[in-house]
Amino acid sequence: MSLGHQLWSEIIAKHGRDRCPTAAGQALWACGEMGELGQAIAKAVDAGYDPARLGEVAAVRKEFGDAGLALYGLEGKLGLNLVNEMANVVNEETRTFT
């Protein structure tokens, strides 16, 4: 079990239940969390934050963590390892963009 999945398990224990018990539901939840991250980033940029320093914005950090937890929750439901699958994509990539 990855550290990310362990953290997901801890947050589920704190919540008392898994609100998205299926892989499909978890995937949709992850998309929603990514949307919230995008909104937090856009709001920070609109407020004048330097785009190179968005990691200092509390709302961005919180939503980034939420999005990560949602992906790691999906990892467990799919029986995959997120980092391994990312490495597979990188290793198998043949496209170039010019």
The 8 nearest C-alpha neighbors of each residue, nearest first, counted from 0:
[[1, 4, 2, 5, 80, 3, 75, 79],
 [2, 0, 4, 3, 5, 80, 71, 81],
 [1, 3, 5, 4, 6, 0, 7, 71],
 [2, 4, 6, 1, 5, 71, 7, 68],
 [3, 5, 7, 71, 1, 6, 2, 72],
 [6, 4, 2, 8, 7, 3, 1, 9],
 [5, 7, 9, 3, 8, 4, 2, 10],
 [8, 6, 4, 10, 5, 9, 68, 72],
 [7, 9, 5, 11, 6, 10, 4, 12],
 [10, 8, 6, 12, 7, 11, 13, 5],
 [9, 11, 13, 7, 12, 8, 14, 6],
 [12, 10, 14, 8, 13, 9, 17, 16],
 [11, 13, 9, 15, 10, 14, 8, 16],
 [14, 12, 10, 11, 15, 9, 16, 8],
 [15, 13, 11, 12, 16, 10, 17, 9],
 [14, 16, 12, 13, 11, 17, 10, 18],
 [17, 15, 14, 11, 18, 12, 13, 20],
 [16, 18, 19, 20, 11, 15, 14, 12],
 [17, 19, 16, 20, 11, 25, 24, 14],
 [20, 18, 24, 25, 17, 21, 28, 22],
 [19, 21, 17, 18, 22, 24, 25, 76],
 [22, 20, 24, 23, 19, 25, 76, 26],
 [21, 23, 25, 76, 24, 26, 73, 77],
 [24, 22, 26, 21, 25, 27, 19, 28],
 [23, 25, 19, 21, 27, 26, 22, 28],
 [24, 26, 28, 22, 19, 27, 23, 73],
 [27, 25, 29, 23, 28, 24, 22, 73],
 [26, 28, 30, 24, 29, 25, 31, 23],
 [27, 29, 25, 31, 26, 30, 24, 32],
 [30, 28, 69, 32, 26, 31, 27, 70],
 [31, 29, 27, 33, 28, 32, 34, 26],
 [32, 30, 34, 28, 29, 33, 35, 27],
 [31, 33, 66, 35, 29, 34, 30, 36],
 [34, 32, 36, 30, 31, 35, 66, 37],
 [33, 35, 31, 37, 32, 36, 38, 30],
 [36, 34, 38, 32, 37, 33, 39, 31],
 [37, 35, 62, 33, 39, 34, 38, 63],
 [38, 36, 34, 40, 35, 39, 41, 33],
 [37, 39, 35, 41, 36, 40, 42, 34],
 [40, 38, 36, 42, 59, 37, 41, 58],
 [41, 39, 37, 43, 38, 42, 59, 44],
 [40, 42, 38, 44, 43, 39, 45, 37],
 [41, 43, 45, 39, 40, 44, 38, 46],
 [44, 42, 46, 40, 45, 41, 48, 39],
 [43, 45, 48, 41, 47, 46, 42, 40],
 [44, 46, 42, 47, 43, 41, 48, 40],
 [47, 45, 43, 44, 48, 42, 41, 49],
 [48, 46, 44, 45, 49, 43, 50, 42],
 [49, 47, 44, 43, 46, 50, 53, 52],
 [48, 50, 52, 51, 47, 53, 44, 43],
 [51, 49, 52, 53, 48, 44, 43, 40],
 [50, 52, 49, 53, 54, 48, 55, 44],
 [53, 51, 49, 54, 50, 55, 48, 56],
 [54, 52, 55, 50, 56, 51, 49, 48],
 [55, 53, 52, 56, 60, 59, 57, 51],
 [54, 56, 53, 52, 57, 60, 59, 58],
 [57, 55, 59, 53, 54, 58, 60, 43],
 [56, 58, 60, 59, 61, 55, 54, 62],
 [59, 57, 61, 60, 56, 39, 62, 40],
 [58, 60, 62, 56, 39, 57, 61, 63],
 [61, 59, 63, 57, 58, 62, 54, 64],
 [62, 60, 58, 64, 63, 59, 57, 65],
 [61, 63, 65, 36, 59, 64, 60, 66],
 [64, 62, 60, 66, 61, 65, 59, 36],
 [63, 65, 67, 61, 62, 66, 68, 60],
 [64, 66, 62, 68, 67, 63, 69, 61],
 [67, 65, 32, 69, 63, 64, 68, 33],
 [68, 66, 64, 70, 69, 65, 63, 71],
 [67, 69, 71, 65, 70, 66, 7, 72],
 [68, 70, 29, 72, 66, 67, 71, 65],
 [71, 69, 73, 67, 72, 68, 29, 74],
 [70, 72, 74, 68, 4, 73, 69, 3],
 [73, 71, 69, 70, 74, 75, 7, 68],
 [72, 74, 76, 70, 71, 75, 25, 77],
 [75, 73, 71, 79, 77, 72, 76, 80],
 [76, 74, 78, 73, 77, 72, 79, 4],
 [75, 77, 73, 22, 74, 78, 72, 21],
 [78, 76, 74, 79, 75, 73, 22, 80],
 [77, 79, 75, 76, 74, 80, 73, 81],
 [80, 78, 74, 77, 81, 75, 84, 76],
 [79, 81, 83, 82, 74, 84, 78, 1],
 [80, 82, 84, 83, 74, 85, 79, 71],
 [81, 83, 85, 84, 80, 86, 87, 1],
 [84, 82, 86, 80, 85, 81, 87, 79],
 [83, 85, 87, 81, 86, 82, 80, 88],
 [84, 86, 82, 88, 87, 83, 81, 89],
 [85, 87, 83, 89, 84, 88, 90, 82],
 [88, 86, 84, 90, 85, 89, 91, 83],
 [89, 87, 85, 91, 86, 90, 92, 84],
 [88, 90, 86, 92, 87, 91, 85, 84],
 [89, 91, 87, 88, 92, 86, 93, 85],
 [92, 90, 88, 89, 87, 93, 86, 94],
 [93, 91, 89, 90, 94, 88, 87, 95],
 [94, 92, 91, 95, 90, 89, 88, 96],
 [95, 93, 92, 96, 91, 97, 89, 88],
 [96, 94, 97, 93, 92, 89, 91, 90],
 [97, 95, 94, 93, 92, 89, 91, 88],
 [96, 95, 94, 93, 92, 89, 91, 90]]
